[in-house]
Amino acid sequence: MTPDEFHAHARAAADAELRLPLARMTGWEISPFEQEGLRVSPLRPPVVPEPPRRGEDPADCGVCGKRDVGLWFTENWRLDRVTGVGVPLALMLYPRDHWDLAELPDELAAELGVLTTHIVRHVQAVPHVARAHVYRLGDGAAHLHLWFFGRPEGQTQMLGSWLPVWDDLLPEYPAGPADADAAAVVDALIASYGGRRTATG
């Protein structure tokens, strides 16, 4: 469907205020919201062409400007801890050069798959982390970035696709334990995959 056809298709399911019914997900027991009183925002018309993402031009890319900032590095990748989150541990993996996922050369794409598996293993080995969630969204910034969220053990209300929303609702996780857990992941990653702690070390 074209953007206008997709919008018309969605409008057909909306009410007079252009509000769609609540998502089926809001009825799940893991939803952070009760359905009563919850409203869907009105549908807005499509925007074509879409506005550019941050850093479409590598010369203006803020991520490229932090090429040597992070906890762990290889020649091609860097890993850093995301601060200000509610989950026990959130890490972000970036290619050190300016790539988006669809543009990655096959050798880097293959490396990304293996590296992602190693990071997931090590995040899940952190005490009191039950599962590592991996997210790639790509609508905000053009430079590829993968999120690794550690789901807190025993918090079964935070299972699955609602975890990023719960993360946004939770109070900020203490920095001390998060830093220690991130350091443990880096130690394990160096042992299992290689790399180094600093871009120059």
N, C-alpha and C positions, 0 to 999 in steps of 0.2 A: 504494500500500500504506500502511496505517496504520503508526505506529512499531513496534507489536508484530509486525505481519505482516512488515515489513522485517527486523526482528531475527530472526524465525523463519526467514525465507528465507536470511539470512546464516549462521545457526547450522547449517542443513542442510549447508552446505559446509565446516563446521569439524570439527576432530577432537574427541576426548573432553575435551581441556582448553580447548575453545572457541577454538582457534587456527586461523585461516584459513591456506591455503597461502600461500607467499611470493608477493608481487606479481610479475606478469609483468615489470614494470619492473626488478626486481632482476637479471634475466637480460640486460638491455641492456648493451652495452659501455660506456655512459656512467654506469652505476650506480657510486656511490662505495663500494659494499659488495660483498663476495664472498658468494655464497649460502651457502657452508658455514659453519655456526655461527650464521647469522642466524635469528632467531625472530620471529614475529608475536605481538604482545600479545594476550591473551585478549579475546574480545568481551565488552563490558559491556552490561547491559540499557539500554534507552532511558531518557532522563530527560525527562519531560513533566510540566509545561511546562519548557522550557529556561530555565536561569538567564539573567538579563539580561546584556547586554554592558556593558562599561565605557562610561559616558557616554550611556546611553539617555535620561536626562533632561538636557537642555542645561545646566541649573543645576549639574550634577555632572560636566560634560564637561571633562576635562583638556585636550583639543585646543582647545576654545573659549577656554580660559584663555590659550592661546598664539597668539591670533588675529594678533598683530603680531610674531611671532617667526619668523624665517626668512631665506633668502637673497634671495628674489625675491617680489614681490607685484603683484597687480592689485587692483581693487576687489573681485573675487570669489574670488581664488585666492591661495595662498601655496605656495612651494616651499622645501624645506629639505634639507640633506644628512643622511643617516643615518650615525651614527658607529658604530664597533665592528664593522664588517662585514669580510668577507674578499675581496669582489670589489673591483675598482678604484674603482667609484663606485656609490653607492646614494643615490637621491633619493626624497623623499616629497612628493606633491602633495596638498593639502587644500583644500576650499572654506573660505573665511574664516568663513562662517556655518554653522550646524549643519544639515547635510544628510547623508543617506545616499543611495546610488546610486539606489535605487528611488523616492526622494522628490524627486530633482532636477527642477526645472521644465524644460520642454523647451529654453528658451533657454540655461540653464546646461549642460544635457546636450550641446547642440550645441557650445557653447564648449569643454566638456571634450574632445570628440572632436578638435577642431582643435588645442587646446593640447597634448594628449597626443602628437599627430603631431609638433609642433614640438619637444617635449622629446626624443622618440625620435631625431629627426634630429640634434639637438645632442649627445646622449650618444654616438651612433654616430660622431660626428666627432672624439671624444676620441682622441688617439693611443693605440694598443694596446688599444682596446675594439673588439671585433668586432661585437657586436650588443647592442641594448638590449632587455631583457625587461620587460614591464609586467605587474604583478600587482594584482588586487583580491581580497581574501579576505573581510573583513568580519565574521568571527566573534568577533574580540577586542574591537573598539571600534566604537561605533555611528556615530561621526563618519567620513564617507567619507575614505579615504586610499588613494592609489595608489602602489605601489612601482615605481621604475624602477631596474633592475639593469644595470650595464654588464658584459657577459661578457668576460673577458680574452681578448685575441687569441691564437690558436694553441692555446688550451686546449680541444681538441675533445672531451676526456673530460667537459667541463662543459657540453656542448650541452643545450638543451631543458629539460624539466621538472625535472631533477635539480639545476639551478643553485642554487635556494635551499638545498638540503641541502649542496651543496659549499660555499656561502658560509658556512654554519654550521660547517663542518669546517676551513676554511682559517684560517691565522693572520690577525690583524687587519692590514688594508692600511695602509700608512703614511699618517698624517694629512696631511702636507705635500703630497704629490702629489694626494691626494684633494681637498683644499681648493682647490688650483690648478685641477684639472679641473672642479670644481663651479663655480668662478668663471668659467671659460671657457664653460661651458654657460649661465650666467646672462648673460654678455656677449652671446652669440649669441641667446639668447632675447629679450633687450631689443631687439636689432637686428631680429629677424624677427617678433616678436609684440607687443612693447611691454612695459609694466610698469616696475617700478623696483626698486632694490636694498633699500630699507627701506620700512616701512609709512608713514613720514612724509615720505620723500624724494621 
